[in-house]
């Protein structure tokens, strides 16, 4: 999958000059001492900082976070982490804007708020395949959705997968009865027969597909992998980064260490940590390990250096524009809202 996704860079190039974004680019400033790298006892430690991190209760939202916590990588970086659960990315961003959360995890859909300047991306987490458009009994194709009630969550990856599927079949939201609701309500509505179809993400998608007879997966992220990319990222507000850049570097460094540990091995161990935190059974969490291309910290840093990661975000912005999630006025250089310098600095461990 990683090799295939690299081919998307040819699609990712946006032609012509790009307009300025509403968001501010964070200023790269010397961060001073950024913690004690593992195994380097000669580097002085830093004063412990309390941070609050917003997450979503699935494998994607927890895999690197819980690994960093359980393996002591946050402690190595002088970070005392409190975790707060949310159901979607836009809600996390709202909490960051009111100051109750310092860092947060978002899926594909909420990236539009980063393009629009509400938050800055400080790390690429993974390339997702956890979103799905699901038809209920009697619905086996996207065309069957015409006139049907389809549940989705606006502003999230749920809306993205729905719009992508409709567009691919020359349909729009006007061709269906779109019903906007939060993620837990989608599962209830679908399982009870209150809606005909739904667009949601893992583990909700797995719960519906495995627990409801007669369902059909109509589309997932890989359905459009030749022209689209679905990203998950870690973010902070521009204001917080301006005042606490060194803390952000330490936070991302801890996540990158965790990604190195958890990306290709240790799925049993990581799934158990995630299941305990999310209060889900182990099998439900472990089965989500196929929902993404789990990147190592080194892969992210190398991808920043060779332009691969920039290409992902350029392609994502193009997809958001093509799908109507953002407008031409929002389009801008990805450097305006993706802090590649911070990722590079954090990768020095």
FIGULO-453479 format. One line per field, with one value per residue: residue number from 1; residue in one letter; y, z, x of N, C-alpha, C, O in turn. Coordinates in pm, whole numbers. Atoms other than C-alpha are relative to their C-alpha. Layout:
N
k c(NUM	...)
r c(A	...)
nY c(Y	...)
nZ c(Z	...)
nX c(X	...)
caY c(Y	...)
caZ c(Z	...)
caX c(X	...)
cY c(Y	...)
cZ c(Z	...)
cX c(X	...)
oY c(Y	...)
oZ c(Z	...)
oX c(X	...)
! end
This chain:
349
k c(1	2	3	4	5	6	7	8	9	10	11	12	13	14	15	16	17	18	19	20	21	22	23	24	25	26	27	28	29	30	31	32	33	34	35	36	37	38	39	40	41	42	43	44	45	46	47	48	49	50	51	52	53	54	55	56	57	58	59	60	61	62	63	64	65	66	67	68	69	70	71	72	73	74	75	76	77	78	79	80	81	82	83	84	85	86	87	88	89	90	91	92	93	94	95	96	97	98	99	100	101	102	103	104	105	106	107	108	109	110	111	112	113	114	115	116	117	118	119	120	121	122	123	124	125	126	127	128	129	130	131	132	133	134	135	136	137	138	139	140	141	142	143	144	145	146	147	148	149	150	151	152	153	154	155	156	157	158	159	160	161	162	163	164	165	166	167	168	169	170	171	172	173	174	175	176	177	178	179	180	181	182	183	184	185	186	187	188	189	190	191	192	193	194	195	196	197	198	199	200	201	202	203	204	205	206	207	208	209	210	211	212	213	214	215	216	217	218	219	220	221	222	223	224	225	226	227	228	229	230	231	232	233	234	235	236	237	238	239	240	241	242	243	244	245	246	247	248	249	250	251	252	253	254	255	256	257	258	259	260	261	262	263	264	265	266	267	268	269	270	271	272	273	274	275	276	277	278	279	280	281	282	283	284	285	286	287	288	289	290	291	292	293	294	295	296	297	298	299	300	301	302	303	304	305	306	307	308	309	310	311	312	313	314	315	316	317	318	319	320	321	322	323	324	325	326	327	328	329	330	331	332	333	334	335	336	337	338	339	340	341	342	343	344	345	346	347	348	349)
r c(X	X	X	X	X	X	X	X	X	X	X	X	X	X	X	X	X	X	X	X	X	X	X	X	X	X	X	X	X	X	X	X	X	X	X	X	X	X	X	X	X	X	X	X	X	X	X	X	X	X	X	X	X	X	X	X	X	X	X	X	X	X	X	X	X	X	X	X	X	X	X	X	X	X	X	X	X	X	X	X	X	X	X	X	X	X	X	X	X	X	X	X	X	X	X	X	X	X	X	X	X	X	X	X	X	X	X	X	X	X	X	X	X	X	X	X	X	X	X	X	X	X	X	X	X	X	X	X	X	X	X	X	X	X	X	X	X	X	X	X	X	X	X	X	X	X	X	X	X	X	X	X	X	X	X	X	X	X	X	X	X	X	X	X	X	X	X	X	X	X	X	X	X	X	X	X	X	X	X	X	X	X	X	X	X	X	X	X	X	X	X	X	X	X	X	X	X	X	X	X	X	X	X	X	X	X	X	X	X	X	X	X	X	X	X	X	X	X	X	X	X	X	X	X	X	X	X	X	X	X	X	X	X	X	X	X	X	X	X	X	X	X	X	X	X	X	X	X	X	X	X	X	X	X	X	X	X	X	X	X	X	X	X	X	X	X	X	X	X	X	X	X	X	X	X	X	X	X	X	X	X	X	X	X	X	X	X	X	X	X	X	X	X	X	X	X	X	X	X	X	X	X	X	X	X	X	X	X	X	X	X	X	X	X	X	X	X	X	X	X	X	X	X	X	X	X	X	X	X	X	X	X	X	X	X	X	X	X	X	X	X	X	X	X	X	X	X	X	X)
nY c(-121	-116	-20	-50	-137	-93	-34	-106	-132	-59	-57	-98	-133	-99	-96	-144	-64	27	-117	6	62	-77	42	-54	93	-17	-44	94	-67	96	54	26	140	63	128	97	111	130	51	-107	-48	-122	-116	-41	10	-128	-8	72	-83	67	-25	73	49	52	119	72	134	110	34	-110	-112	38	92	-63	-71	94	56	-102	-6	125	25	-102	-101	-132	-27	-35	-135	-94	-33	65	-3	35	34	-31	66	-70	88	-42	-101	-138	-26	-14	-132	-98	6	-62	-143	-59	17	117	105	-56	72	84	93	-18	80	-69	-110	-119	-73	-122	-108	-40	-81	-129	-77	24	81	32	141	12	133	98	121	117	-10	77	74	38	-56	85	-27	131	10	96	103	-44	-101	66	-90	-142	-49	38	-98	-109	-17	70	-74	37	-68	-38	-105	-109	-53	108	93	59	-80	14	128	-6	-89	64	109	-57	-65	105	57	-114	-36	-101	13	-27	123	85	-70	1	-26	-32	40	34	136	107	4	67	144	31	-18	102	133	6	-17	-138	-57	103	16	-92	-19	-11	47	109	135	2	70	144	40	10	105	131	24	-22	83	-62	-123	6	-111	-58	-69	-38	-92	60	-6	-119	-17	-47	-146	-66	51	-32	-17	-32	-87	-63	-144	-98	-129	-87	-78	85	30	-120	-18	126	83	104	106	71	83	114	84	72	93	117	76	65	116	98	51	94	123	63	1	127	113	-29	-31	60	-83	-132	15	16	-134	-82	55	-36	-143	-31	85	91	132	11	41	-117	-90	68	12	-129	-19	-7	-120	-108	19	-53	-51	-21	-138	-19	-15	-135	-95	18	-48	-147	-39	22	-59	92	-43	-121	44	53	-110	-71	80	-10	-130	8	81	-80	-99	68	52	-110	-26	-133	-79	-53	-104	66	69	-67	92	83	-48	-98	65	123	-42	100	-25	59	145	26	-22	107	127	7	80)
nZ c(0	-6	132	89	-35	48	137	0	6	132	-1	-107	35	29	97	-15	-129	-100	-80	-140	-92	-116	-116	-10	-6	-125	18	-53	-91	-75	-109	-118	-40	29	-68	-1	91	-64	-1	-9	-138	-16	32	-118	9	-2	-97	42	46	7	124	18	138	46	84	32	-59	93	12	65	-90	-124	14	-37	-127	-112	1	-60	-144	-67	14	-73	88	-47	-121	45	54	-102	23	-81	98	-31	124	0	114	84	103	135	8	-20	-142	-60	38	-80	-135	6	15	-128	-92	-88	56	59	123	35	113	93	121	130	20	-80	57	67	-96	1	121	-25	-98	-139	-70	75	-4	-53	30	72	-81	86	120	-49	79	-101	28	89	33	-19	35	-74	81	125	65	33	81	-34	72	-78	-105	46	-75	-128	-116	-26	-117	8	-94	80	-39	-39	109	40	112	114	69	62	117	101	62	82	115	91	72	58	-90	-99	-124	31	49	-115	-117	-92	-138	-77	-141	-56	31	-70	46	130	-24	-51	107	102	-54	-29	123	10	123	103	22	-83	22	-132	-7	-92	5	26	126	-26	-82	86	100	-64	-88	66	118	124	31	106	4	133	31	-109	46	108	124	74	-31	116	13	-128	-115	-126	-99	-141	-43	-132	22	-109	54	27	-119	-95	54	-11	-140	-61	107	-54	-53	117	51	-91	16	126	-12	-73	91	103	-64	-15	133	33	-76	21	139	72	-93	-131	13	-113	-118	23	2	-138	-62	59	-42	-141	-9	66	-61	101	-14	69	140	76	23	78	138	68	39	146	44	45	21	-123	32	-107	-10	100	131	8	12	135	95	-1	67	145	59	4	-94	57	109	-58	-44	120	60	-90	18	128	-22	-77	92	99	-66	-50	-143	-6	121	66	-87	-108	54	-36	-15	-120	-103	-83	-112	-38	-50	36	-77	-133	15	20	-128	-94	44	-42	-124)
nX c(83	-88	-58	105	37	-103	35	100	-64	20	134	11	-48	104	-55	26	-26	102	37	-41	96	42	-78	-134	-110	-72	-137	-97	-92	-80	81	-81	-7	129	22	-107	21	-19	-135	-99	10	-78	83	77	145	69	107	120	111	130	73	125	2	128	-12	123	-12	-23	-141	-70	-15	-70	-113	-127	20	-11	-135	-88	30	-36	-144	-74	-59	42	-78	-135	4	43	140	102	109	139	70	142	64	97	57	-38	-103	44	23	-133	-51	75	-54	-132	18	40	-111	9	-85	-121	-28	112	-6	111	7	-2	95	-30	-113	45	-13	-141	-16	66	-76	38	-100	-122	-40	-136	-54	82	14	8	82	115	97	98	132	79	139	64	140	80	66	58	-85	-126	-83	15	118	119	22	85	124	-6	-49	-140	-55	-142	-41	-55	-129	-90	-33	127	52	-91	19	132	-7	-85	75	106	-62	-50	115	74	107	-33	76	141	63	34	50	-114	37	-120	8	-130	-46	73	139	3	5	133	98	-20	32	144	74	48	-54	-22	-143	-76	-143	-61	-138	-29	57	144	25	-13	114	118	-19	-5	114	129	16	42	-73	-100	-94	10	-125	-89	-104	-79	79	-42	-143	-77	15	18	-73	67	-106	27	-110	-1	13	6	39	-115	-33	-71	-132	-82	-40	-48	-54	-87	86	52	-108	-14	118	-11	-111	49	87	-81	-61	107	31	-107	23	131	47	-11	6	62	142	73	-24	58	146	47	-4	106	129	20	28	127	104	51	-60	-128	16	47	-113	-103	47	-18	-139	-7	71	-89	-143	-56	-133	-97	-46	-106	62	56	-111	-57	100	-8	-125	2	118	114	104	59	85	124	87	46	106	115	65	69	120	95	56	83	118	82	-21	-60	25	-120	-56	-73	-118	-124	-113	18	-92	68	69	-72	-131	-98	-122	18	-15	-142	-68	40	-60	-140	-7)
caY c(0	237	182	240	557	706	701	950	1229	1273	1343	1565	1856	2159	2379	2756	3000	2938	3200	3286	3092	3229	3034	3154	2971	2904	3071	2835	2945	2777	2546	2511	2187	1956	1667	1363	1131	764	627	966	1028	1324	1549	1752	1691	1967	2088	1868	2022	1926	1885	1778	1567	1504	1161	943	598	379	219	509	768	573	355	598	788	485	343	670	666	300	288	600	819	1109	1082	1089	1416	1573	1559	1479	1383	1390	1224	1346	1149	1306	1156	1362	1601	1924	1890	1844	2159	2353	2236	2345	2686	2738	2628	2304	2086	2150	1883	1676	1395	1442	1226	1322	1544	1782	1874	2130	2335	2330	2458	2735	2834	2693	2456	2364	2010	1912	1544	1293	996	745	694	571	304	306	491	312	378	98	2	-169	-459	-419	-167	-320	-32	341	403	226	518	751	883	683	810	810	894	1078	1318	1653	1795	1454	1172	1031	1317	1278	908	975	1266	1076	777	991	1192	875	771	1113	1180	1456	1501	1623	1273	1126	1216	1302	1287	1455	1295	1217	897	690	784	658	308	309	441	192	-114	-26	30	401	483	299	348	526	663	616	509	222	68	178	49	-292	-304	-247	-480	-764	-716	-639	-887	-782	-497	-419	-212	18	205	262	478	232	251	589	524	608	968	1037	998	988	1122	1131	1396	1553	1923	2229	2584	2844	3046	2753	2670	3029	3022	2656	2534	2345	2151	2062	1932	1712	1585	1492	1335	1107	1010	934	706	531	496	331	77	12	48	-293	-510	-529	-513	-747	-531	-200	-326	-423	-77	86	-147	-77	299	300	49	-180	-554	-664	-832	-519	-312	-571	-608	-239	-293	-326	16	209	224	265	482	482	810	762	721	1049	1235	1085	1164	1527	1541	1399	1574	1267	1399	1739	1560	1377	1702	1870	1583	1592	1964	1901	1628	1859	2123	1880	1739	2081	2072	2385	2665	2822	3105	2852	2701	2781	2637	2346	2501	2760	2501	2200	2253	2042	2208	2092	1733	1747	1890	1632	1354	1428	1143)
caZ c(0	85	-255	-431	-239	-344	-699	-594	-598	-971	-906	-609	-795	-798	-1100	-1095	-816	-495	-303	55	337	629	866	991	934	1261	1296	1339	1643	1836	2089	2322	2516	2390	2629	2680	2378	2470	2571	2598	2971	2907	2773	3057	3129	3100	3335	3321	3131	3171	2842	2750	2435	2247	2090	1928	2072	1791	1691	1462	1732	1999	1847	1874	2170	2397	2285	2376	2714	2798	2672	2868	2566	2697	3029	2849	2689	3017	2934	3179	2948	3022	2757	2672	2447	2160	1887	1592	1475	1449	1815	1910	1718	1895	2230	2125	2030	2375	2541	2704	2475	2364	2097	1903	1655	1340	1050	686	701	973	769	590	911	896	538	660	935	1250	1331	1223	1137	1340	1245	992	1185	916	579	650	503	791	631	461	284	381	226	424	305	-58	-137	-320	-537	-493	-755	-524	-283	-498	-287	16	368	425	763	780	1002	836	839	899	690	687	463	246	170	97	-140	-316	-378	-507	-735	-881	-989	-1123	-819	-559	-208	-370	-506	-155	170	366	742	950	1292	1532	1501	1780	1652	1305	1440	1630	1334	1093	1317	1398	1036	1087	783	456	443	623	592	897	1016	1207	1449	1378	1022	1145	1405	1138	875	1121	1332	1077	818	457	461	174	178	-118	-95	127	104	-124	-375	-474	-404	-761	-720	-349	-18	331	603	982	1158	1490	1528	1751	1717	1562	1885	2103	1871	1873	2253	2311	2010	2219	2387	2046	1929	2237	2190	1826	1907	2160	1902	1643	1885	1948	1576	1527	1793	1688	1308	1189	1501	1851	1723	1999	2269	2117	2055	2421	2538	2298	2392	2762	2709	2476	2691	2391	2373	2248	1927	1815	1856	1712	1400	1323	1258	885	871	764	643	982	927	1137	1265	1037	735	816	858	537	359	465	337	-8	-58	-26	277	117	-187	31	179	-164	-300	7	-41	-405	-298	-41	-311	-569	-314	-214	143	77	-179	-423	-170	85	-145	-40	-15	229	408	543	767	776	990	808	996	1327	1202	1089	1421	1620	1410	1554	1808)
caX c(0	286	445	115	38	369	233	-33	224	176	-190	-117	38	-189	-131	-101	-51	-241	-430	-340	-506	-699	-472	-139	186	362	697	989	1185	1467	1307	1601	1624	1350	1383	1601	1622	1598	1933	2104	2154	2385	2107	1951	1586	1329	1062	754	463	96	-90	-442	-481	-805	-849	-1114	-1192	-1064	-735	-642	-696	-513	-241	51	-95	-131	202	376	202	261	622	717	795	587	766	1102	996	887	515	238	-51	-423	-641	-990	-1226	-1423	-1640	-1512	-1242	-1444	-1543	-1178	-1084	-1361	-1221	-871	-1002	-1157	-833	-948	-734	-376	-326	-575	-626	-835	-949	-986	-1294	-1177	-869	-1082	-1074	-695	-703	-934	-690	-852	-567	-214	-107	198	231	98	-39	-136	-303	-653	-877	-1123	-1416	-1702	-2032	-2269	-2599	-2872	-3089	-3187	-2913	-2618	-2493	-2438	-2708	-2956	-2918	-3127	-3413	-3297	-3223	-2846	-2695	-2362	-2165	-2104	-1753	-1593	-1445	-1799	-1909	-1599	-1654	-2022	-1952	-1671	-1897	-2183	-1954	-1803	-2153	-2261	-2477	-2491	-2627	-2949	-3010	-3042	-3212	-2898	-2945	-2675	-2612	-2329	-2127	-2293	-2639	-2549	-2489	-2818	-3015	-2863	-2900	-3262	-3358	-3416	-3203	-3141	-2766	-2485	-2134	-1914	-1570	-1413	-1503	-1861	-1837	-1719	-1996	-2261	-2114	-2060	-2373	-2644	-2767	-2804	-2553	-2317	-2000	-2057	-1726	-1424	-1113	-933	-1219	-1077	-708	-604	-720	-766	-587	-740	-511	-519	-312	-217	-292	-266	-393	-160	-178	-73	218	339	359	457	651	904	624	479	816	842	486	545	881	712	450	717	900	570	500	840	745	386	371	485	486	337	-23	-141	9	-103	-458	-488	-379	-624	-911	-862	-859	-1161	-1354	-1397	-1339	-999	-1119	-1305	-991	-752	-966	-909	-540	-616	-781	-471	-116	53	359	673	810	1110	884	711	1041	1185	858	884	1241	1165	831	608	421	373	230	-22	-152	-164	-370	-593	-658	-748	-991	-1151	-1195	-1331	-1574	-1705	-1573	-1365	-1395	-1150	-1105	-975	-710	-354	-2	-8	290	46	-121	116	426	682	970	825	801	1163	1279	1082	1235	1578	1592)
cY c(125	30	58	145	101	45	115	139	67	67	121	142	92	107	143	52	-23	124	-16	-57	96	-33	58	-109	23	37	-98	76	-105	-47	-29	-148	-63	-139	-91	-112	-132	-43	106	67	131	125	38	-16	139	-4	-69	96	-84	36	-85	-35	-57	-116	-54	-147	-113	-22	116	117	-29	-73	61	67	-94	-65	97	6	-124	-29	109	108	142	40	41	144	104	44	-83	12	-42	-22	26	-55	91	-97	40	115	143	35	17	139	110	5	62	151	67	-26	-121	-117	66	-62	-92	-84	25	-100	89	125	128	77	127	120	45	86	140	78	-24	-77	-26	-147	-7	-138	-80	-126	-126	30	-99	-78	-45	53	-89	58	-134	7	-104	-103	59	105	-61	84	144	57	-31	102	114	1	-64	91	-52	82	29	107	111	47	-105	-86	-75	74	-17	-129	-2	84	-63	-109	53	62	-103	-62	110	36	109	-25	25	-125	-94	86	-8	40	16	-40	-36	-148	-110	-14	-69	-151	-42	7	-109	-137	-16	13	139	73	-115	-32	99	9	23	-57	-112	53	-5	-76	-152	-52	-23	-117	-140	-32	14	-82	83	128	-24	120	51	68	15	87	-56	-5	113	24	46	152	73	-61	46	1	20	74	41	151	80	132	83	78	-84	-29	120	15	-124	-94	-113	-117	-83	-92	-124	-97	-84	-100	-127	-86	-74	-121	-113	-63	-100	-135	-75	-23	-139	-123	42	31	-57	91	135	-7	-14	134	86	-47	39	147	34	-78	-84	-136	-10	-32	115	94	-65	-9	131	21	7	126	108	-52	67	38	2	148	30	18	139	101	-10	51	151	44	-14	52	-89	48	127	-37	-57	113	85	-75	5	132	2	-80	75	106	-64	-51	106	29	135	70	46	105	-61	-55	82	-99	-79	42	101	-64	-136	40	-109	17	-63	-152	-38	15	-111	-133	-16	-72	-129)
cZ c(0	-136	-95	30	-46	-142	-7	-14	-136	-9	91	-42	-38	-91	37	136	92	83	144	85	109	120	-1	4	129	-29	65	86	74	122	124	29	-17	60	-13	-97	69	-11	11	137	20	-29	121	-24	6	106	-55	-32	-4	-131	-4	-148	-33	-96	-34	39	-103	-14	-60	92	120	-20	41	137	119	5	64	151	72	-6	67	-86	37	123	-36	-49	101	-16	89	-76	62	-131	15	-127	-70	-108	-141	6	18	146	75	-30	79	142	6	-7	130	110	90	-48	-69	-135	-30	-123	-90	-115	-122	-5	70	-53	-71	94	15	-122	23	115	146	79	-93	18	45	-25	-82	85	-86	-121	18	-109	91	-24	-97	-22	-4	-37	84	-91	-124	-74	-24	-88	45	-68	75	109	-42	75	138	110	36	116	-20	105	-79	55	41	-122	-47	-119	-123	-77	-71	-128	-111	-75	-92	-128	-103	-82	-52	82	95	126	-23	-47	113	108	107	140	84	146	51	-18	76	-49	-135	18	45	-110	-105	50	26	-125	-19	-122	-97	-20	89	-47	137	-4	102	143	-28	-127	19	82	-86	-98	61	78	-63	-128	-121	-36	-110	10	-144	-43	127	-58	-120	-132	-89	12	-119	-15	133	106	125	111	140	53	145	-20	130	-62	-29	123	100	-49	12	140	58	-104	53	56	-115	-60	87	-13	-128	4	73	-88	-105	56	11	-135	-46	68	-50	-146	-62	91	124	-9	115	122	-13	2	141	73	-50	45	143	12	-56	59	-106	20	-92	-148	-87	-32	-90	-147	-78	-51	-152	-57	-59	-38	118	-23	123	6	-104	-139	-18	-22	-139	-107	-6	-80	-151	-68	-5	88	-50	-114	49	36	-118	-67	86	-20	-132	13	77	-87	-100	60	59	147	24	-133	-60	88	113	-48	26	2	130	112	93	121	39	40	-24	79	138	-7	-15	131	100	-37	35	134	-25)
cX c(86	60	-103	-34	104	-29	-99	62	-20	-136	-6	36	-115	61	-32	33	-116	-26	43	-109	-41	84	138	104	75	144	95	101	82	-77	82	6	-136	-11	119	-29	29	145	107	-12	73	-83	-84	-150	-61	-108	-124	-113	-127	-68	-126	-13	-137	19	-138	17	4	150	79	26	87	133	134	-9	19	137	98	-20	53	150	85	61	-44	80	143	7	-48	-144	-91	-132	-132	-74	-149	-65	-101	-49	41	100	-47	-26	132	57	-71	53	139	-14	-43	103	-5	85	118	34	-117	25	-120	10	-11	-88	38	121	-43	11	144	29	-55	62	-33	103	117	34	145	60	-102	-4	2	-87	-114	-72	-113	-140	-76	-139	-70	-148	-70	-63	-65	80	138	91	-22	-123	-129	-32	-93	-133	0	56	140	53	149	27	68	134	102	33	-123	-58	87	-25	-135	5	84	-75	-109	58	47	-112	-93	-123	48	-83	-150	-74	-40	-67	109	-45	125	-20	138	29	-76	-144	-12	-12	-140	-105	10	-45	-150	-86	-56	50	28	147	73	144	63	141	12	17	-149	-34	7	-118	-124	14	-4	-127	-136	-7	-42	70	103	92	2	129	81	110	77	-76	49	151	83	-6	-13	90	-73	103	-57	121	-16	11	12	-46	125	44	79	143	92	58	68	61	88	-80	-56	105	17	-118	11	115	-43	-90	81	73	-102	-34	107	-23	-123	-38	-3	-9	-80	-149	-82	7	-69	-152	-56	1	-115	-138	-31	-39	-137	-117	-71	63	122	-17	-47	114	105	-40	14	142	18	-60	89	136	68	145	89	35	106	-59	-60	112	63	-96	-8	122	-8	-127	-123	-114	-67	-95	-132	-96	-48	-114	-126	-74	-78	-129	-107	-67	-96	-131	-91	15	66	-28	133	68	84	134	126	115	-14	95	-66	-68	58	141	103	129	-9	16	147	76	-32	63	145	8	76)
oY c(223	146	147	224	217	153	178	236	190	165	209	237	60	171	172	-24	-31	198	-128	-34	198	46	96	-212	137	-13	-133	163	-218	34	-69	-229	-18	-225	-58	-193	-139	-38	72	164	195	235	-47	3	236	-110	-49	191	-197	154	-193	52	-142	-110	-14	-202	-201	53	148	180	63	-80	1	72	-62	-96	57	25	-114	-90	100	184	236	155	132	210	220	160	-206	121	-148	60	-12	-28	163	-201	-40	179	218	148	98	204	206	112	124	224	183	13	-138	-209	168	8	-134	-56	40	-142	210	232	237	188	219	232	160	188	238	187	42	-65	-17	-199	56	-156	-75	-178	-215	133	-220	-37	-154	25	-151	117	-223	95	-210	-106	159	144	-85	46	174	142	42	96	193	-98	-53	190	-169	205	-53	163	91	47	-71	-60	-126	12	-22	-127	-60	41	-54	-121	2	42	-82	-123	89	68	132	-118	-20	-129	-194	208	-99	143	-81	2	-57	-227	-206	-125	-131	-217	-139	-82	-158	-209	-128	0	161	174	-230	-142	186	-79	115	-97	-139	159	-114	-150	-226	-162	-120	-195	-233	-149	-14	-70	181	199	-136	233	-18	76	23	120	19	-25	104	137	90	211	196	-171	160	-102	72	37	27	197	25	147	66	97	-37	-28	105	61	-113	-214	-224	-233	-206	-204	-234	-219	-204	-209	-238	-209	-188	-223	-230	-184	-202	-240	-198	-97	-178	-234	153	98	6	122	181	80	35	165	154	35	74	182	117	-58	-99	-147	60	29	131	144	0	-1	131	123	54	138	212	-167	189	-50	25	222	138	100	197	188	92	107	208	139	69	34	-44	47	141	22	-35	108	139	-15	15	134	57	-41	66	134	-14	-55	75	111	197	7	29	118	6	-72	203	-220	-23	17	124	3	-202	96	-188	-82	-117	-211	-136	-69	-159	-218	-117	-8	-210)
oZ c(-68	-176	-174	-62	-71	-182	-112	-39	-145	-81	73	27	-126	-55	103	227	48	119	188	59	134	214	-106	68	163	-124	182	37	91	196	227	-64	43	4	-80	-69	158	-118	12	153	125	14	174	-135	43	156	-171	43	-52	-166	54	-235	40	-188	25	26	-104	42	-13	85	191	74	118	211	212	113	143	226	175	86	66	-39	22	137	25	-36	65	11	90	-84	124	-222	116	-237	-5	-133	-234	110	91	188	166	58	122	201	106	54	153	224	174	29	-135	-229	61	-204	-41	-154	-114	-44	14	-8	-89	49	50	-111	-25	149	232	201	-216	130	-14	-7	-56	125	-65	-127	28	-225	75	56	-185	68	-80	9	114	-209	-117	-185	70	-112	111	-11	63	168	42	77	210	84	67	110	-75	164	-131	176	90	-233	-159	-216	-235	-200	-179	-233	-229	-197	-202	-237	-224	-186	-71	27	108	132	55	-48	89	98	190	158	106	209	-28	-49	13	-55	-165	-52	-6	-123	-156	-21	22	-119	-105	-163	-56	-62	149	-116	208	-110	180	161	-36	-132	-35	57	-67	-113	0	99	1	-215	-108	-127	-129	21	-235	-162	237	-176	-211	-237	-212	-4	-101	-87	134	89	133	141	157	23	206	-107	240	-184	37	145	156	30	39	158	160	-101	0	45	-104	-101	36	-8	-125	-51	33	-86	-139	-13	-13	-142	-108	9	-56	-172	-124	42	131	80	160	185	80	59	169	146	28	75	175	86	0	18	-104	81	-193	-232	-200	-144	-181	-235	-200	-114	-200	-179	-103	-11	122	-40	234	-90	-163	-217	-127	-109	-203	-208	-111	-158	-224	-189	-46	45	-41	-126	-13	3	-114	-109	35	-27	-138	-42	45	-73	-122	-7	112	201	128	-230	0	84	168	33	7	-4	233	229	204	221	129	-41	64	112	189	82	44	165	171	49	1	240	67)
oX c(56	69	-71	-55	72	12	-115	-9	-28	-153	-90	-1	-195	160	-131	66	-230	66	70	-227	23	91	189	82	108	204	78	173	35	-134	27	1	-234	-80	216	-118	114	206	226	-85	58	-46	-155	-200	5	-144	-161	-138	-126	-79	-131	-1	-189	100	-238	126	-82	231	189	131	129	212	208	89	93	188	183	76	120	204	208	146	34	122	199	111	-70	-177	-85	-189	-143	-64	-210	-18	-177	13	27	117	17	1	143	113	-8	65	175	65	-12	83	83	111	103	71	-189	113	-232	119	6	-41	21	147	38	34	171	97	1	15	23	109	105	29	233	181	-222	101	84	-154	-93	-78	-167	-230	-16	-198	-32	-221	-14	-31	-137	44	214	205	-122	-192	-228	-140	-136	-206	-98	124	157	54	222	-65	178	157	210	-14	-125	-102	36	-35	-148	-44	48	-65	-129	5	32	-87	-213	-229	168	-164	-233	-197	-109	-70	110	-109	199	-118	230	-60	-120	-197	-114	-90	-195	-189	-91	-116	-202	-208	-141	-8	37	183	11	194	23	190	-79	76	-206	-133	-75	-167	-197	-79	-54	-160	-237	80	-116	28	150	45	48	159	26	107	113	-15	42	197	196	74	-11	144	-118	164	-167	235	-123	85	2	-43	228	164	178	237	211	170	136	37	84	-38	-65	73	33	-100	-13	104	-7	-82	49	86	-71	-57	74	4	-123	-133	-102	-31	-134	-203	-178	-94	-136	-218	-165	-94	-181	-225	-145	-130	-208	-232	-193	170	132	48	0	123	157	46	1	170	121	-76	40	171	79	231	42	11	108	-10	-54	100	90	-54	-38	115	46	-145	-230	-230	-189	-203	-236	-214	-158	-213	-237	-197	-188	-233	-225	-186	-206	-234	-197	-59	44	-70	239	191	171	226	128	91	-49	68	-16	-92	7	215	133	195	89	77	193	159	56	84	206	14	92)
! end
